[in-house]
Amino acid sequence: MPSTNKHLKNNFNSLHNQMRKMPVSHFKEALDVPDYSGMRQSGFFAMSQGFQLNNHGYDVFIHARRESPQSQGKFAGDKFHISVLRDMVPQAFQALSGLLFSEDSPVDKWKVTDMEKVVQQARVSLGAQFTLYIKPDQENSQYSASFLH
């Protein structure tokens, strides 16, 4: 079986054409989600919108994991990093939180840097404060066009 990366590269045109024929997708934003300050106070375990949250110990990240994952494939190492200015992390979280917690989001696991715990010159202080872990939607660890759309 080809790796996820090879599958995407080998099937790019086919997947792209399938996606173009699909109706525009819409995300229903989650309401009443915690703000950045609330996320920082989540402690060892908290729940919000079906996500388990934790911000404990010496870890500089606040973790969120969907209690009932939507994607059935195995994690193949695919992730997105979002970088913002250090002082803008709370505002960036506010802008993204409705989508991150959305039931329509394909992202079952993500984390954000707790800027109060990170030293000034650490890598995650300077960028990649948000990490979104993406899993294929199919059990054969491949992505479908509808999932990518």
Secondary structure by P-SEA (a helix, b strand, c coil): cccaaaaaaaaaaaaaaaaaaccbbbbccccccccaaaaaacccccccccbbbbbccccccbbbbcccccccccccccbbbbbccccaaaaaaaaccccccccccccccccccccccccccccccccccbbbbbbbccccccccccccc
